[in-house]
Amino acid sequence: MFTLRIRPAQLEALAALSRRRFVDSAVLHLRQEHPERWAAAPDPSVRAWAERRLARGEALGLLEEAALLRHIEVASRLSEPFAESPDAIGVLHDHAAVVDWPPTWDLLQQLHRAAAA
């Protein structure tokens, strides 16, 4: 019988690769969804911002990739403080709302305007 053994260093390497790929997709998402802000920004700057926002989203309890990508989109297009607000986080914790994005984006914009008023 063959026993597969994965060393902790191998698991760490796989996790790091997965995280790098996710950050890459977040950078691409930012460039596609908010090009007026990110088109001219160098990759290291966008990457650092995305990594910081993803970590903050995880600290706020967002675990699904879709919710984390929407979190960084809200932070980029509306504001970082609003992306951390109970209104935004409450919406982003709702998987159905994250999937049904155009109407949810409209709702978040309304909530953002109401908070600014």
C-alpha positions in Angstrom: 0.0 0.0 0.0 1.3 3.5 -0.9 1.0 6.3 1.6 1.0 9.8 0.4 2.8 12.2 2.7 2.6 15.9 2.3 5.1 17.9 4.3 4.0 21.1 6.0 6.3 23.1 3.7 4.5 21.6 0.7 1.1 22.6 2.1 2.4 26.1 2.8 3.7 26.4 -0.8 0.4 25.3 -2.2 -1.5 27.8 0.0 0.9 30.6 -1.0 0.4 29.8 -4.7 -3.4 29.8 -4.3 -3.2 33.2 -2.5 -1.0 34.7 -5.3 -3.4 33.5 -7.9 -6.3 35.0 -6.0 -4.5 38.3 -5.6 -3.7 38.2 -9.4 -7.5 37.8 -10.1 -8.2 40.6 -7.7 -5.8 42.9 -9.5 -7.4 42.0 -12.8 -10.9 42.6 -11.4 -9.9 46.0 -10.2 -8.4 47.0 -13.6 -11.6 45.7 -15.4 -14.2 47.1 -13.0 -12.6 50.5 -12.1 -10.2 51.3 -15.0 -10.3 55.0 -14.5 -8.6 54.5 -11.1 -6.3 51.6 -11.8 -5.3 51.7 -15.5 -2.2 53.8 -15.0 -1.2 52.4 -11.6 1.8 50.1 -11.6 1.2 46.4 -10.8 3.0 46.4 -7.4 0.9 49.3 -6.2 -2.4 47.7 -7.3 -1.3 44.4 -5.8 -0.3 45.9 -2.5 -3.7 47.7 -2.3 -5.6 44.5 -3.2 -3.7 42.4 -0.7 -4.4 44.9 2.1 -8.1 45.1 1.2 -8.5 41.4 0.9 -6.9 40.9 4.3 -9.3 43.5 5.7 -12.3 41.8 4.1 -11.3 38.5 5.6 -10.9 40.2 9.0 -14.5 41.5 8.6 -15.7 37.9 8.1 -15.9 37.7 4.3 -14.7 34.3 3.3 -16.0 33.6 -0.2 -13.9 34.7 -3.1 -16.9 36.5 -4.8 -17.6 38.5 -1.6 -14.0 39.5 -1.2 -13.8 40.6 -4.9 -16.9 42.7 -4.5 -15.5 44.1 -1.2 -12.5 45.4 -3.0 -14.6 46.8 -5.8 -16.8 48.7 -3.3 -13.7 50.0 -1.6 -12.2 51.1 -4.9 -15.3 52.7 -6.4 -17.1 54.1 -3.4 -14.6 54.3 -0.4 -12.6 52.1 1.9 -14.5 53.3 5.0 -17.9 52.6 3.4 -16.6 49.1 2.3 -16.1 48.4 6.0 -19.4 49.8 7.2 -22.1 47.6 8.7 -24.3 48.4 5.7 -21.8 47.2 3.1 -20.6 44.3 5.1 -24.1 43.1 5.7 -24.9 43.1 2.0 -21.6 41.4 1.1 -22.3 38.6 3.6 -25.4 37.8 1.6 -24.3 35.3 -1.0 -27.4 35.8 -3.2 -26.8 39.6 -3.2 -23.2 39.1 -4.2 -24.2 36.9 -7.1 -27.1 39.2 -8.2 -24.6 42.0 -8.7 -26.1 44.8 -10.8 -29.1 45.3 -8.4 -26.9 44.9 -5.4 -24.4 47.4 -6.8 -27.3 49.9 -7.1 -28.3 49.2 -3.5 -24.8 49.8 -2.3 -24.6 53.1 -4.2 -27.9 54.2 -2.5 -26.6 53.2 0.9 -23.4 55.1 0.2 -25.2 58.2 -0.8 -27.5 57.9 2.3 -24.4 57.6 4.6 -22.8 60.6 3.0 -25.9 62.8 3.5 
